[in-house]
Amino acid sequence: MQAPFHIGGAEVRAGQRLTLDLPVAPLQTHAEMAMPVQVLHGTRPGPRLFVSAAMHGDEINGVEIISRLLQRLPFKRLRGTLIAVPVVNVYGFIHQSRYLPDRRDLNRFFPGSEKGSLASRTAWRLMQEIVARCTHGIDLHTGSNHRSNLPQIRA
């Protein structure tokens, strides 16, 4: 059996599934912003994979892909840990916008900074709490309104 997994101050025991809101940073209005995260921590050791979507808030296909993955995944057979972040750019998703409120593209601010702009702090939190602790990652992107994207995989 594998050791517990810690994320955002929470402990996820082997064989447990946990949903949490990972605090990111307050908006300029002082409203708190948090990323929704689901952690599935298998009973047996294995890779740690993150799957994220909506880095650009108007790229919504990945949100549904992650939802379906979580519904259909045979959790009892899972080796390792799956960390699902269906909406990275919560503000953009709510407002159907590619950008954060300051018109910054979150995907251009990695690895981020703990004390920088909202984009920088969001990128930093994702890197510290999720990306840096995983052995593998998949970040889902799609074309948004008025954009055409061809299918692609970047490694």
Secondary structure, 3 states (H helix, E strand, C coil): CCCCEEECCEEECCCEEEEEEEEEEECCCCCEEEEEEEEEECCEEEEEEEEECCCCCCCCHHHHHHHHHHHHCCHHHCEEEEEEECCCCHHHHHCCCCCCCCCCCHHHCCCCCCCCCHHHHHHHHHHHHCHHHCCEEEECCCCCCCCCCCCCCCC
